[in-house]
Amino acid sequence: MSALCAAQPSRPPREPSDVLDAEQAVLGALLVDNRGFAHVADLSREVFSSELHGEIFAAIKAEISAGNAADIVTVGERLRRAGYGGDAIAHLARLAANVPSAARAGALRRETARARHR
């Protein structure tokens, strides 16, 4: 073992739920806003722990590489053609819906402020 490895503290292994949460956050963010794709373009489907997440990422990558928008409709169509059913399409909708965004945060803040003033 090198001195560098011995000197660095070991990290606890990540829990599987942490990995899935991270995958869902990345995929959801990409479905909502494709501009972030450049940050993860070098990834491949194999890095995802879920086969479905790997397939979703591959579909997003293919759509963006073809110059198309990668959204629930276009990615969902690719999944359908690959033999994934309605559950996969519903999962896409959940991924996109659960992504916090600046716009959603602003709307939530405004709603919260209105509720306080009632």
TORRODREN-619861 format. One line per 3 residues: number of its first residue (from 1); their letters; for each residue z, y, x of N, C-alpha, C. Coordinates in steps of 0.001 Angstrom, whole numbers. Layout:
TORRODREN-619861
NUM = A = Z/Y/X/Z/Y/X/Z/Y/X; ...
***
This chain:
TORRODREN-619861
1 = MSA = 0/-1170/855/0/0/0/0/1224/894; -835/2197/579/-894/3399/1397/335/4264/1138; 599/5152/2107/1741/6056/1974/1557/6986/775
4 = LCA = 307/7374/511/39/8264/-603/400/7593/-1926; 16/6348/-2076/336/5626/-3309/1834/5429/-3454; 2506/5132/-2355/3937/4900/-2406/4697/6177/-2722
7 = AQP = 4159/7331/-2308/4861/8589/-2495/4708/9134/-3914; 3700/8692/-4641/3483/9223/-5978/4298/8432/-6996; 4974/9146/-7896/5746/8425/-8909/4811/7668/-9841
10 = SRP = 5254/6517/-10256/4410/5744/-11166/4576/6287/-12578; 3489/6277/-13308/3516/6728/-14691/3749/5526/-15593; 4472/5736/-16669/4618/4617/-17602/3269/4331/-18243
13 = PRE = 2985/3076/-18534/1704/2764/-19168/1613/3459/-20523; 393/3884/-20841/195/4541/-22137/233/3510/-23242; 811/3905/-24335/873/3040/-25506/-508/2956/-26142
16 = PSD = -846/1823/-26720/-2143/1703/-27388/-2362/2773/-28454; -1312/3170/-29165/-1492/4195/-30194/-1860/5537/-29567; -1343/5820/-28343/-1719/7048/-27646/-3202/7047/-27307
19 = VLD = -3700/5914/-26884/-5107/5782/-26527/-5976/5987/-27763; -5620/5334/-28853/-6403/5488/-30086/-6341/6920/-30596; -5170/7547/-30516/-5057/8947/-30936/-5975/9837/-30106
22 = AEQ = -6011/9599/-28804/-6872/10398/-27919/-8342/10168/-28247; -8713/8912/-28465/-10098/8607/-28828/-10481/9293/-30131; -9608/9221/-31109/-9891/9836/-32398/-10016/11352/-32263
25 = AVL = -9175/11952/-31441/-9237/13405/-31246/-10567/13810/-30612; -10990/13074/-29593/-12262/13392/-28915/-13433/13221/-29871; -13482/12098/-30556/-14606/11837/-31454/-14634/12826/-32619
28 = GAL = -13481/13090/-33201/-13414/14045/-34300/-13853/15429/-33871; -13396/15855/-32689/-13779/17174/-32181/-15285/17254/-31967; -15880/16189/-31464/-17332/16182/-31242/-18100/16225/-32559
31 = LVD = -17599/15540/-33570/-18268/15555/-34867/-18199/16931/-35518; -17116/17644/-35270/-16942/18975/-35846/-17728/20024/-35066; -17768/19880/-33735/-18420/20886/-32893/-19019/20193/-31672
34 = NRG = -20328/20048/-31665/-21024/19336/-30589/-20987/20051/-29246; -20589/21316/-29234/-20606/22077/-27979/-19677/21486/-26918; -18685/20730/-27306/-17773/20126/-26339/-18333/18889/-25661
37 = FAH = -19504/18450/-26076/-20063/17206/-25545/-20253/17242/-24032; -20605/18391/-23496/-20847/18489/-22044/-19624/18035/-21237; -18438/18181/-21809/-17213/17798/-21102/-17007/16286/-21033
40 = VAD = -17673/15552/-21913/-17478/14098/-21953/-18799/13325/-21864; -19877/14019/-21532/-21203/13396/-21529/-21315/12221/-20564; -20499/12204/-19515/-20585/11129/-18528/-19858/9855/-18968
43 = LSR = -19175/9897/-20089/-18491/8691/-20580/-19500/7717/-21178; -19083/6486/-21312/-19911/5470/-21969/-19074/4789/-23043; -19732/4042/-23874/-19023/3357/-24970/-17950/2403/-24452
46 = EVF = -18123/1910/-23250/-17183/927/-22711/-15794/1490/-22414; -15657/2796/-22289/-14338/3371/-21981/-13435/3429/-23209; -13998/3229/-24382/-13212/3289/-25601/-12562/1941/-25874
49 = SSE = -11306/1973/-26291/-10588/720/-26534/-11018/63/-27841; -11543/850/-28749/-12014/338/-30032/-13538/200/-29979; -14028/-955/-30389/-15484/-1166/-30421/-16164/-128/-31315
52 = LHG = -15554/152/-32459/-16129/1134/-33373/-16159/2516/-32726; -15106/2888/-32020/-15101/4191/-31358/-16182/4271/-30284; -16389/3172/-29567/-17464/3133/-28575/-18825/3299/-29223
55 = EIF = -19004/2665/-30364/-20271/2771/-31098/-20465/4193/-31632; -19388/4800/-32116/-19473/6182/-32608/-19853/7112/-31467; -19202/6934/-30303/-19526/7788/-29165/-20983/7612/-28752
58 = AAI = -21456/6376/-28717/-22850/6119/-28342/-23808/6795/-29335; -23469/6773/-30611/-24310/7417/-31621/-24296/8936/-31451; -23123/9493/-31175/-23029/10937/-30931/-23889/11309/-29726
61 = KAE = -23748/10535/-28663/-24499/10797/-27432/-26002/10710/-27681; -26428/9714/-28425/-27857/9544/-28713/-28396/10707/-29535; -27656/11135/-30536/-28109/12259/-31372/-28222/13541/-30553
64 = ISA = -27196/13833/-29769/-27211/15061/-28969/-28306/14994/-27908; -28471/13841/-27282/-29515/13679/-26267/-30911/13860/-26853; -31063/13531/-28141/-32352/13693/-28820/-32538/15121/-29345
67 = GNA = -31546/15968/-29123/-31643/17348/-29580/-31231/17552/-31026; -30576/16563/-31599/-30134/16639/-32990/-28649/16965/-33067; -28222/17398/-34222/-26794/17582/-34468/-26162/16203/-34633
70 = ADI = -25001/16020/-34039/-24247/14780/-34209/-23125/15093/-35184; -23354/14765/-36452/-22361/15036/-37475/-22124/13764/-38282; -21341/13878/-39319/-21015/12689/-40108/-22272/12031/-40669
73 = VTV = -23233/12821/-41086/-24447/12276/-41696/-25306/11558/-40658; -25609/12227/-39537/-26517/11612/-38555/-25860/10433/-37841; -24598/10581/-37488/-23890/9479/-36817/-23663/8345/-37805
76 = GER = -23344/8684/-39043/-23159/7661/-40076/-24423/6850/-40306; -25559/7504/-40269/-26834/6795/-40447/-27069/5836/-39279; -26767/6269/-38077/-26913/5375/-36920/-25983/4162/-37051
79 = LRR = -24763/4396/-37495/-23820/3286/-37673/-24315/2327/-38752; -24845/2883/-39833/-25373/2042/-40907/-26498/1156/-40390; -27416/1758/-39611/-28528/980/-39049/-28049/-71/-38053
82 = AGY = -26896/177/-37426/-26341/-788/-36469/-25542/-1885/-37172; -25461/-1807/-38505/-24792/-2868/-39252/-23351/-2582/-39627; -22890/-1371/-39368/-21531/-1008/-39768/-21556/-563/-41218
85 = GGD = -20538/-919/-41957/-20504/-626/-43388/-19812/670/-43739; -19465/765/-45016/-18859/1965/-45566/-17523/2327/-44940; -16776/1331/-44474/-15496/1632/-43829/-15699/2474/-42579
88 = AIA = -16754/2190/-41829/-17048/2965/-40615/-17425/4392/-40970; -18184/4558/-42039/-18588/5894/-42473/-17356/6669/-42942; -16482/6020/-43669/-15239/6658/-44111/-14380/7048/-42907
91 = HLA = -14401/6219/-41870/-13647/6524/-40655/-14185/7801/-40003; -15505/7976/-40019/-16091/9214/-39481/-15540/10433/-40211; -15489/10349/-41512/-14978/11474/-42312/-13522/11764/-41958
94 = RLA = -12714/10721/-41773/-11305/10918/-41384/-11203/11545/-40003; -12056/11089/-39085/-12027/11651/-37733/-12275/13155/-37771; -13311/13555/-38507/-13670/14970/-38572/-12619/15780/-39325
97 = ANV = -12061/15202/-40369/-11092/15929/-41194/-9763/16145/-40485; -9423/15276/-39553/-8110/15346/-38905/-8099/16144/-37617; -9188/16815/-37308/-9248/17595/-36073/-8733/19001/-36334
100 = PSA = -7684/19393/-35620/-7255/20780/-35763/-8273/21685/-35083; -8583/22783/-35707/-9512/23731/-35101/-8939/25124/-35260; -9482/26052/-34512/-9014/27431/-34594/-9214/27977/-36007
103 = ARA = -10330/27651/-36622/-10601/28131/-37978/-9591/27560/-38962; -9316/26272/-38839/-8342/25647/-39741/-6948/26197/-39485; -6625/26426/-38226/-5310/26983/-37896/-5159/28374/-38491
106 = GAL = -6210/29190/-38409/-6179/30528/-38987/-6007/30484/-40494; -6731/29578/-41141/-6616/29450/-42595/-5219/28992/-42987; -4678/28053/-42244/-3320/27568/-42521/-2300/28686/-42340
109 = RRE = -2471/29470/-41302/-1560/30586/-41055/-1620/31578/-42212; -2821/31883/-42682/-2967/32820/-43802/-2329/32266/-45067; -2538/30984/-45340/-1927/30357/-46522/-404/30379/-46426
112 = TAR = 114/30105/-45244/1559/30115/-45036/2120/31510/-45253; 1424/32520/-44747/1861/33904/-44921/1839/34291/-46400; 811/33889/-47129/730/34178/-48565/1865/33517/-49322
115 = ARH = 2144/32268/-48964/3215/31536/-49640/4566/32194/-49416; 4799/32753/-48243/6071/33428/-47954/6241/34696/-48753; 5129/35350/-49070/5193/36631/-49781/5203/36473/-51301
118 = R = 5181/35272/-51790/5188/35048/-53253/6581/35084/-53792
***
